[in-house]
């Protein structure tokens, strides 16, 4: 469970995988079992990354699937379900995992400090952060189909580009003329909404003993290219990172050495500088080439 202390995604994905409650009457390992038709959220973590654009509304869909049962056959009639906003307790987490998650949601992990009540991950509010497209809050899987999409409109101006905004969606009631069930382990899902920055391109001076420049190029959708790698200025060791929900995370570079990020990078809101703390470069074996460095990039 050590990944719980690193990223909200790891918290919830690992916890959900470890904590799913399997209904004894439903063999979730065999989608062709001869039992009730099972419907629900096949994906328990739905991530929406949106390129920041003032005034924009973004389309985002949350899929609902026919997951199994009925000997692998889809329903011969429509399946209609209602849905609603849920809570983190609906995600089938254990008591300890839920407590750890709630602690992480507090910005400085001090939930008993009343001055610290700003959440690190804001909870999305319908009508503010997003709008339901279907105001009846119903989703219908057509006859002989295997899924439907719950559409929402995400409001750019209500999201914080330095944070992930989250909510839980629950399937509530079901109407069908056939033998269909919403499996308990599939009735709730997490939705994460993130803005990706597009304004970080430029030439930056890096805080080496003798400062040197690196160039950042925006490739689109919050993805960036760094012309080299920290420690090798101007050497052409091209690397790549993304900048979404306030986290700057390297995804690859042209060499096999591991990129070590003890914490994600971020943009200092006071200075505008880009900061990569607890950074390092590993080796195929043995100790890293360097580790624990903090690189500060200042726009030129």
C-alpha positions as CSV (number, residue, x, y, z in Angstrom):
1,X,0.0,0.0,0.0
2,X,3.0,2.3,-0.1
3,X,1.8,3.8,-3.4
4,X,-1.2,5.3,-1.5
5,X,1.1,8.0,-0.2
6,X,2.2,9.1,-3.7
7,X,-0.7,9.7,-6.0
8,X,-4.5,9.8,-5.6
9,X,-4.7,7.5,-8.7
10,X,-2.6,4.9,-7.0
11,X,-4.6,5.2,-3.8
12,X,-7.9,4.6,-5.4
13,X,-6.8,2.1,-8.1
14,X,-4.9,-0.1,-5.8
15,X,-7.5,0.1,-3.1
16,X,-10.3,-0.7,-5.4
17,X,-8.5,-3.6,-6.9
18,X,-7.8,-5.0,-3.5
19,X,-11.1,-4.3,-2.0
20,X,-13.8,-5.2,-4.5
21,X,-16.6,-7.2,-2.9
22,X,-17.5,-10.1,-5.2
23,X,-21.1,-11.3,-5.1
24,X,-21.2,-15.0,-4.4
25,X,-23.8,-15.5,-7.1
26,X,-21.8,-13.8,-9.9
27,X,-18.6,-15.3,-11.3
28,X,-16.8,-12.2,-12.4
29,X,-13.9,-14.2,-13.8
30,X,-16.2,-15.8,-16.5
31,X,-18.2,-13.3,-18.5
32,X,-20.0,-16.2,-20.2
33,X,-21.5,-17.8,-17.1
34,X,-25.1,-18.8,-17.3
35,X,-26.6,-16.5,-14.7
36,X,-28.1,-13.0,-14.5
37,X,-26.9,-10.4,-17.0
38,X,-24.4,-8.2,-15.1
39,X,-24.2,-4.4,-15.7
40,X,-22.1,-1.7,-14.1
41,X,-19.0,0.4,-14.4
42,X,-16.3,-1.8,-15.9
43,X,-13.8,1.0,-15.4
44,X,-13.6,2.0,-11.7
45,X,-11.4,5.1,-12.4
46,X,-12.4,7.5,-15.2
47,X,-9.8,10.2,-16.0
48,X,-10.6,13.3,-18.0
49,X,-7.6,15.4,-19.1
50,X,-8.6,18.7,-20.8
51,X,-6.5,21.3,-22.4
52,X,-7.0,24.6,-20.4
53,X,-9.2,27.0,-22.4
54,X,-10.9,30.0,-20.7
55,X,-14.7,29.8,-21.0
56,X,-14.7,26.3,-22.5
57,X,-17.0,23.4,-21.8
58,X,-15.5,20.0,-22.5
59,X,-17.5,16.8,-23.4
60,X,-16.7,13.8,-21.2
61,X,-18.4,10.4,-21.2
62,X,-18.5,7.8,-18.4
63,X,-19.1,4.3,-19.8
64,X,-21.6,1.8,-18.4
65,X,-21.2,-1.8,-19.6
66,X,-22.8,-5.1,-19.9
67,X,-20.1,-7.0,-18.1
68,X,-21.1,-10.6,-18.3
69,X,-23.7,-13.3,-17.6
70,X,-26.5,-14.7,-19.8
71,X,-24.0,-17.1,-21.3
72,X,-22.3,-14.1,-23.0
73,X,-25.4,-12.9,-24.8
74,X,-26.4,-9.2,-24.7
75,X,-29.9,-8.3,-23.5
76,X,-32.7,-8.6,-26.0
77,X,-34.4,-5.5,-24.5
78,X,-33.3,-2.1,-23.3
79,X,-31.7,-1.8,-19.8
80,X,-32.3,1.6,-18.1
81,X,-30.5,2.7,-15.0
82,X,-30.5,5.8,-12.9
83,X,-27.4,7.3,-11.4
84,X,-26.4,9.8,-8.7
85,X,-23.5,11.4,-7.0
86,X,-21.9,9.1,-4.4
87,X,-19.3,9.3,-1.7
88,X,-15.8,7.8,-1.2
89,X,-17.4,5.3,1.1
90,X,-19.3,3.8,-1.9
91,X,-16.0,2.8,-3.5
92,X,-15.8,-0.5,-1.5
93,X,-12.7,0.6,0.4
94,X,-11.8,-1.0,3.7
95,X,-12.1,1.2,6.9
96,X,-8.3,1.8,7.0
97,X,-8.0,2.6,3.3
98,X,-10.9,5.0,3.5
99,X,-9.4,6.8,6.5
100,X,-6.0,7.0,4.7
101,X,-7.8,8.4,1.6
102,X,-9.7,11.0,3.6
103,X,-6.4,12.1,5.2
104,X,-4.8,12.5,1.8
105,X,-7.6,14.7,0.7
106,X,-6.6,17.3,3.3
107,X,-4.0,19.6,1.8
108,X,-1.3,19.2,4.5
109,X,-2.5,15.9,6.0
110,X,-3.6,17.6,9.2
111,X,-7.3,16.9,9.3
112,X,-7.7,18.0,12.9
113,X,-6.4,21.5,12.2
114,X,-9.4,23.8,11.4
115,X,-7.1,26.3,9.5
116,X,-6.3,23.5,7.1
117,X,-9.7,22.7,5.7
118,X,-8.9,23.4,2.1
119,X,-9.0,20.1,0.2
120,X,-6.1,19.0,-1.9
121,X,-8.5,17.4,-4.3
122,X,-11.7,19.4,-4.6
123,X,-14.9,17.5,-4.7
124,X,-16.8,18.2,-8.0
125,X,-20.2,19.9,-7.6
126,X,-22.8,19.3,-10.3
127,X,-23.9,22.6,-11.8
128,X,-20.5,24.2,-10.9
129,X,-17.6,22.0,-12.0
130,X,-19.7,20.0,-14.5
131,X,-23.2,19.7,-15.8
132,X,-25.3,16.6,-16.4
133,X,-26.4,16.4,-20.1
134,X,-29.3,14.2,-19.2
135,X,-31.1,16.0,-16.4
136,X,-33.2,12.9,-15.7
137,X,-30.0,11.2,-14.7
138,X,-30.8,8.0,-16.7
139,X,-28.6,5.8,-18.9
140,X,-30.0,3.2,-21.3
141,X,-28.1,0.3,-22.9
142,X,-30.1,-0.4,-26.1
143,X,-31.3,-3.9,-26.9
144,X,-28.4,-6.2,-28.2
145,X,-25.8,-3.5,-27.3
146,X,-23.0,-3.9,-24.7
147,X,-22.6,-0.3,-23.3
148,X,-24.0,3.2,-23.0
149,X,-22.3,6.5,-22.2
150,X,-23.2,8.9,-19.4
151,X,-22.3,12.3,-20.9
152,X,-21.3,15.4,-18.8
153,X,-20.1,18.9,-19.7
154,X,-17.0,19.9,-17.8
155,X,-16.6,23.6,-17.0
156,X,-13.0,24.9,-17.6
157,X,-13.4,28.0,-15.5
158,X,-14.5,26.1,-12.4
159,X,-11.5,23.8,-12.3
160,X,-8.2,24.6,-10.6
161,X,-5.3,23.9,-13.0
162,X,-3.2,22.9,-10.0
163,X,-5.5,20.2,-8.6
164,X,-7.5,17.2,-9.6
165,X,-11.2,17.6,-9.1
166,X,-13.0,14.3,-8.2
167,X,-16.4,12.8,-7.6
168,X,-18.0,9.4,-7.2
169,X,-20.9,8.3,-9.4
170,X,-23.3,5.5,-8.4
171,X,-25.7,3.4,-10.4
172,X,-28.9,3.6,-8.4
173,X,-31.9,1.7,-9.8
174,X,-32.4,-0.6,-12.8
175,X,-35.4,-1.3,-15.1
176,X,-35.4,-4.3,-17.4
177,X,-37.8,-7.0,-18.6
178,X,-35.0,-9.5,-18.4
179,X,-32.9,-11.0,-15.6
180,X,-30.4,-8.2,-15.1
181,X,-28.5,-7.1,-12.0
182,X,-26.1,-4.3,-11.1
183,X,-23.2,-6.1,-9.5
184,X,-22.2,-4.6,-6.1
185,X,-18.6,-4.4,-7.1
186,X,-19.4,-2.5,-10.3
187,X,-22.1,0.0,-9.0
188,X,-19.7,2.9,-8.2
189,X,-16.8,4.6,-10.0
190,X,-14.4,7.4,-9.5
191,X,-14.3,10.3,-11.9
192,X,-11.2,12.6,-12.0
193,X,-11.2,15.9,-13.9
194,X,-7.9,17.6,-14.7
195,X,-6.7,20.7,-16.6
196,X,-3.5,20.5,-18.6
197,X,-1.4,23.6,-19.0
198,X,-0.4,24.9,-22.4
199,X,1.7,27.9,-21.3
200,X,5.0,26.4,-20.2
201,X,7.0,26.6,-23.5
202,X,10.1,28.7,-23.6
203,X,13.8,28.9,-22.8
204,X,14.6,28.4,-19.1
205,X,17.8,28.9,-17.1
206,X,18.5,26.0,-14.7
207,X,20.2,26.4,-11.3
208,X,23.4,24.5,-12.1
209,X,26.6,25.7,-10.4
210,X,27.1,27.5,-13.6
211,X,23.5,28.2,-14.9
212,X,22.7,26.8,-18.3
213,X,19.6,26.9,-20.5
214,X,17.1,24.3,-21.4
215,X,14.3,24.7,-24.0
216,X,10.7,23.4,-23.3
217,X,8.4,22.9,-26.3
218,X,4.7,22.3,-26.0
219,X,3.6,19.3,-28.1
220,X,-0.1,19.7,-27.5
221,X,-2.7,18.6,-24.9
222,X,-0.4,19.4,-22.0
223,X,2.5,17.3,-23.3
224,X,6.0,18.9,-23.4
225,X,9.5,18.1,-24.8
226,X,12.6,19.1,-22.9
227,X,15.5,19.5,-25.3
228,X,17.9,17.7,-22.9
229,X,18.0,16.2,-19.4
230,X,19.0,17.8,-16.1
231,X,22.7,17.3,-15.6
232,X,23.5,17.3,-19.3
233,X,22.6,20.8,-20.6
234,X,22.8,21.2,-24.4
235,X,23.7,17.5,-25.0
236,X,20.5,16.6,-26.8
237,X,19.2,14.0,-24.4
238,X,15.6,14.8,-25.3
239,X,13.0,14.0,-22.7
240,X,9.2,14.4,-22.3
241,X,6.8,15.3,-19.5
242,X,3.2,16.2,-19.1
243,X,1.7,19.1,-17.0
244,X,-1.8,18.2,-15.8
245,X,-3.6,19.0,-12.5
246,X,-0.5,20.9,-11.2
247,X,1.8,17.8,-11.6
248,X,4.7,17.8,-13.9
249,X,5.7,14.2,-14.5
250,X,8.3,12.9,-16.9
251,X,7.1,10.1,-19.2
252,X,10.2,9.1,-21.2
253,X,13.6,10.1,-22.6
254,X,15.9,8.6,-25.2
255,X,18.0,6.6,-22.8
256,X,17.0,3.5,-20.7
257,X,18.2,5.1,-17.4
258,X,15.3,5.5,-15.0
259,X,14.0,9.0,-14.3
260,X,13.5,9.3,-10.6
261,X,10.8,11.7,-9.3
262,X,10.3,11.4,-5.6
263,X,7.6,14.1,-6.0
264,X,6.0,15.5,-9.1
265,X,7.3,18.8,-10.4
266,X,5.2,21.9,-10.1
267,X,4.9,25.6,-11.1
268,X,5.6,27.9,-8.2
269,X,2.6,30.1,-8.1
270,X,4.5,33.0,-6.5
271,X,7.5,33.1,-8.8
272,X,6.3,31.3,-12.0
273,X,9.4,29.1,-11.8
274,X,9.2,25.4,-12.7
275,X,10.5,23.2,-9.9
276,X,11.4,19.5,-10.1
277,X,12.1,18.4,-6.5
278,X,13.6,15.1,-5.3
279,X,14.9,14.4,-8.9
280,X,17.4,11.8,-10.0
281,X,18.7,9.6,-12.8
282,X,19.2,5.9,-12.2
283,X,21.5,3.2,-13.6
284,X,20.8,-0.2,-15.0
285,X,22.3,-1.5,-11.7
286,X,23.9,0.0,-8.7
287,X,23.4,3.4,-7.1
288,X,21.8,6.2,-9.2
289,X,23.9,8.6,-11.2
290,X,22.4,11.3,-9.0
291,X,19.3,11.6,-6.8
292,X,17.6,14.0,-4.4
293,X,18.3,17.1,-6.6
294,X,16.0,20.0,-6.9
295,X,16.0,21.7,-10.3
296,X,14.6,25.2,-10.6
297,X,13.8,26.5,-14.1
298,X,13.5,30.3,-14.6
299,X,12.0,31.6,-17.8
300,X,14.4,33.8,-19.8
